Amino acid sequence: MTYYREKLHEVDFVVTHGGNRHLPIEVKYRKNTDSAAGLRHFMKRFGVNFGAVIIRERECRYEHGIVYLPLRYFLLTN
């Protein structure tokens, strides 16, 4: 596991599995979770089709290859 930072773009966690597959994870534990620009940049640059944003809200949603997952559910995925 690592992170990604390039100029103004940042991803909090990048989980590598299978050697060349990556899962970018961004943490947005605040009321406004719409800004996932760093995650979208990473996905486009490295050809990743799926990413995750851990959020404070109570409802899951899926938009343009990004799952917005409440922290409470993320912690249960063990």
C-alpha positions as CSV (number, residue, x, y, z in Angstrom):
1,M,0.0,0.0,0.0
2,T,1.2,3.5,-0.9
3,Y,-0.1,6.9,-1.8
4,Y,0.0,9.0,-4.9
5,R,0.9,12.7,-5.3
6,E,1.6,14.7,-8.4
7,K,1.5,18.5,-8.4
8,L,-2.1,19.3,-7.2
9,H,-3.4,15.8,-7.4
10,E,-3.3,13.4,-4.4
11,V,-4.8,10.0,-3.5
12,D,-4.6,8.9,0.1
13,F,-4.1,5.2,-0.4
14,V,-3.2,3.0,-3.4
15,V,-3.6,-0.7,-2.8
16,T,-1.7,-2.9,-5.3
17,H,-2.9,-6.4,-5.9
18,G,-1.9,-8.9,-8.5
19,G,1.3,-7.0,-9.3
20,N,-0.2,-4.6,-11.8
21,R,-3.7,-3.9,-10.5
22,H,-4.4,-0.8,-8.4
23,L,-7.3,0.3,-6.1
24,P,-7.1,4.0,-5.3
25,I,-8.9,5.1,-2.1
26,E,-9.6,8.6,-1.1
27,V,-10.8,9.6,2.3
28,K,-13.3,12.6,2.5
29,Y,-14.6,12.6,6.0
30,R,-16.4,15.9,5.8
31,K,-19.8,17.1,4.6
32,N,-18.7,18.0,1.0
33,T,-17.5,14.9,-0.7
34,D,-17.9,16.0,-4.3
35,S,-14.3,16.8,-4.9
36,A,-12.5,13.6,-5.9
37,A,-10.3,15.3,-8.5
38,G,-7.2,13.5,-7.4
39,L,-8.8,10.1,-7.6
40,R,-10.2,10.8,-11.1
41,H,-6.8,12.1,-12.2
42,F,-5.2,8.9,-11.0
43,M,-7.8,6.7,-12.6
44,K,-7.4,8.4,-16.0
45,R,-3.6,8.5,-15.9
46,F,-3.1,4.8,-15.0
47,G,-6.2,3.4,-16.8
48,V,-7.9,2.3,-13.6
49,N,-11.7,1.7,-14.0
50,F,-12.6,1.6,-10.3
51,G,-11.9,3.7,-7.2
52,A,-13.3,4.3,-3.8
53,V,-14.0,7.3,-1.6
54,I,-14.6,6.8,2.1
55,I,-17.2,9.3,3.2
56,R,-18.9,10.6,6.3
57,E,-22.5,10.3,4.9
58,R,-24.7,7.3,5.6
59,E,-25.7,6.3,2.1
60,C,-23.6,4.5,-0.5
61,R,-23.5,5.8,-4.1
62,Y,-21.7,4.9,-7.3
63,E,-20.8,7.5,-10.0
64,H,-18.5,7.1,-13.0
65,G,-16.5,4.2,-11.7
66,I,-16.2,5.6,-8.1
67,V,-18.0,4.0,-5.2
68,Y,-18.7,6.4,-2.3
69,L,-18.7,4.2,0.8
70,P,-19.6,5.3,4.3
71,L,-16.8,4.8,6.8
72,R,-19.1,2.5,8.9
73,Y,-19.4,0.0,6.0
74,F,-15.7,0.3,5.0
75,L,-14.7,-0.8,8.5
76,L,-16.9,-3.9,8.3
77,T,-15.2,-5.1,5.1
78,N,-12.7,-7.3,6.9
